[in-house]
Structures are given as C-alpha cells and as structure tokens.
Amino acid sequence: MDTAIAGAGAPDGWFGMDQRLRGLSPSATLAISERSAALKASGREVYRLGLGQSPFPVPECVREKLRSSAHEKDYLPVRGLERLRAAVAAYHARRHGIMRTGDDVLIGPGSKELMFILQMTVEGELLLPQPSWVSYEPQARLAGRRVHWIPTDREDGRRIDPVALRHCCEGLPRGPRILLLNYPNNPVGTTLGADRLKELAAVARHFGLLVLSDEIYGELNHRAGHVSIARYYPEGAIVSAGLSKWCGAGGWRLGTFSFPERLRSLLDAMTVVASETFTAVSAPVQFAATRAFDGGVEIDDYLDRSRAILQALGRAISARMRASGIAVDEPEGGFYLMPDFSAREKRLKLAGIRSGSDLCESVLQETGVAMLPGSCFGYPESDLSARIAYVDFDGAPALAAARKENGGALGAAFLDTHCGRVLKAVELLCDWFERF
Ligand SMILES: Cc1ncc(COP(=O)(O)O)c(C=O)c1O
C-alpha cells in the first residue's frame, strides 16, 4: 500500500494539504495490519506478526467494572476522573517508587494522543534513540519539530548509551530538548536496567533535558523487574503508561502521563489542548481503569502468567532464529523482537533484496509472515532488520493453561499447544533465510 501524501497542492483539485503532511503515510503498523487482513481475505494463510497488539483478554475484574459502569454517561473532567488519577499515582508509587499525586496525572485517549499533544505543546528538539517506535518521528513532523537520532549499538542490545546521548547533546545548539526513552522497548525487546537509567539520568540532568519516558510495556518486563528513570530523575521525567499493553485493552484507548510537580504548567497547557480536542476519555473506560490501576491479587496473577508466556515464547523463537544465523537479542520485556538479516546481505542482494522493505515483502509473499521493516523505526531503507510482534496466538486459553502450570517455567509442549502459529511463522522465516 502506498498512500503517502505527495505534498501541498490540491489532491482532488479542490483543497490544499498542509506542508507538514508531505511524505507521511498512515502509521505503518496499522497499514500492515490492513494489508495482512486483505491477503487473508484473498485466501492466503497469513501469520500476523506485524501489529503489536496484546494477545491477552482484559482481566475479568476490569471487564466487570466496565460492564457495571455502562450507565456512566456524563462528560468527565478534562484531566481525567479524580479517582482514576489518584489510582494511577498510587500505582506508580507502589510499583515504581515514584512519589507523585493525582494532581500530577493526565488521562488521555491512549498514550499516543498524549504524546502528540505534548509535541504540540512544548518547545524543543526531539532526541530519539535509533531505532524507536514508529509514531514518535511522524508526530514530531506533524508538530513541525526537528528530530535528532542517537545511534545505538547492536552489540549492546540497541540500548541508548549515555555517552552517545552526551555526544548528541554537546553537538546541538543550546535550547530546550526532549529525550524520548522507551523500555521495555518496541521494536527491540530489550530494556534498560537501573544502572543504565542512573547514567542516563545524570546526562539528562546535566543538559536539563525533558525526558518523556514511555513505559507502556513496563508491566511486561519478563522478570517483573521494571525500574523507571523517574526514580533517578524525578524532577525532569514524565512517565507515560496506559492500559493498552499490560491490560490487553488497546482498543479501549486509555493512556496516562504522570508529571513532576515542577512541570505543572506543562500539564496545564496540555489540558488546554485536550479541552479543545478530545474533551475527556470515555467515562465507562475511566471507571474500569480504576480497577486495573488499583491492582491486587487477580491482576498480579494475570500479569505473572502473561509474563511467563511472553518470556518462554520470546526465548524459544529468538533461540530458533539464532540457530539459523539470524542475529537477534534475547528478549527482556514486551512482545517484540528485531531480527537482523544482514549476515546474508550479499546473497540477499543477488536475489534482488536490497532493503528492509524488499525483505519484508519477499517474506510476506513467500511465507505469509507479516513483519515491519527497520525503516519504520528510524533506520535507513538499506537496513536489513525487521520487527516482529510475537502475538499471533489466542491469549485466553494460553493464560488459562498457564495457571495449571503452577508457576513453573513453560516448556516446549505448552508453546506447541498454545503458541503454535508463532512457532510455525518463525520456522517459515528461518527456512526462508536459510535458502540464501
Ligand atoms: C512504544 C509504544 N508507545 C506507545 C504506544 C501507544 O499506545 P496507546 O496509544 O495505545 O496507549 C505503543 C502502541 O503500540 C507503543 O508500542
């Protein structure tokens, strides 16, 4: 699908298009999802490793709260339901040791929307580790903001390095800058530990950076060991989270920002934009979200089982890929991997595969496995990495079966039964690669 917007002018001879839209296409993840659905409709077997959506159902206690809140019909406060904002603050205190109050929290229709509003609101250039999640850079372009990519090292799990951050900051003219961090990481699957975060916090403090810390996969740290940079840089880190990934509720559209107190004026400014755009998140969803953020035994158990499944599956498929000579990191959180196919670059080129897009197209056509090329994440077109989201399985029976395993590590038999499509997809991908 190529629906990139060519630029200003009059696309249908009637009205012009804003210059900022030049060259932008619909978000790549949504486009691959539509493309996979179309292929499937034409009768092809498609393995949907393109769109990163939680395979798990929303926990029953949260669904029950949504049902019992269906009568909530009034517009809620722009910043969000007071009870929910308090629950979000309490959640961050309990889980991450971040001492903020409900007054520091803003609720939005997905964290993506809040990120966009932040980009609309605050001044400064954007510093992005390369690779980064698909939407940060297009949002910056829509907001007319300059982006600086910070290279990462494949040998270091493509984690942002404090020395590289320092170099980037030293090379830029003085002025406000926003650093976007995401851990556990989409697209790579690795995360940042306490030591790395402390070092990054020291650089951020030195240069006075505003850090937007995207921790949407924090609860899906496979070892339940997520640490937030807000512990080490409380005065300058906004923590972004939400229901979409750990609670399986992407379609409910609820995201949260938690601000340092000293950034209250930024929260106020974002509230103005929110009031003139989305008004408030759906009322029943906000009531239901209070249940999710309140946590408790049922949620903890749901999360333990989700993590155990993702960890076992991520480990199994990354080991399978490495056995075929595909370079890939050991996953530490979330449900993504970024295999690098460049070990066979010469042979791939001889076969006409010169870019990540060529590679993903060939894999999709020949095996039915849908992935996204590295260029969607800030790499050049020539990069031969791709992102897979290992979520093409039914999470409900998998979660139920994981309960019976009594907390033990989930083995090959479990994965064969419950995650067979992902294993099959990776098998096909490895066979495809081994042909070169
Ligand atoms: C890294 C990352 N951040 C943010 C989001 C946006 O999540 P939501 O808008 O559903 O809160 C996503 C969704 O895919 C993501 O992968």
The ligand as an SDF file (V2000), in Angstrom:
LIG
                    3D

 16 16  0  0  0  0  0  0  0  0999 V2000
    6.2220    2.0210   22.3680 C   0  0  0  0  0  0  0  0  0  0  0  0
    4.7870    2.3990   22.3060 C   0  0  0  0  0  0  0  0  0  0  0  0
    4.4060    3.5380   22.8710 N   0  0  0  0  0  0  0  0  0  0  0  0
    3.1300    3.9520   22.8360 C   0  0  0  0  0  0  0  0  0  0  0  0
    2.1660    3.2000   22.1930 C   0  0  0  0  0  0  0  0  0  0  0  0
    0.7540    3.7520   22.1380 C   0  0  0  0  0  0  0  0  0  0  0  0
   -0.0760    3.1020   22.9770 O   0  0  0  0  0  0  0  0  0  0  0  0
   -1.5490    3.6340   23.3170 P   0  0  0  0  0  0  0  0  0  0  0  0
   -1.7970    4.8610   22.4930 O   0  0  0  0  0  0  0  0  0  0  0  0
   -2.4520    2.5220   22.9640 O   0  0  0  0  0  0  0  0  0  0  0  0
   -1.5120    3.9720   24.7880 O   0  0  0  0  0  0  0  0  0  0  0  0
    2.5100    1.9940   21.5970 C   0  0  0  0  0  0  0  0  0  0  0  0
    1.4980    1.1950   20.8840 C   0  0  0  0  0  0  0  0  0  0  0  0
    1.7800    0.3570   20.0590 O   0  0  0  0  0  0  0  0  0  0  0  0
    3.8560    1.5770   21.6610 C   0  0  0  0  0  0  0  0  0  0  0  0
    4.2600    0.4210   21.1240 O   0  0  0  0  0  0  0  0  0  0  0  0
  1  2  1  0
  2  3  1  0
  2 15  2  0
  3  4  2  0
  4  5  1  0
  5  6  1  0
  5 12  2  0
  6  7  1  0
  7  8  1  0
  8  9  2  0
  8 10  1  0
  8 11  1  0
 12 13  1  0
 12 15  1  0
 13 14  2  0
 15 16  1  0
M  END
$$$$
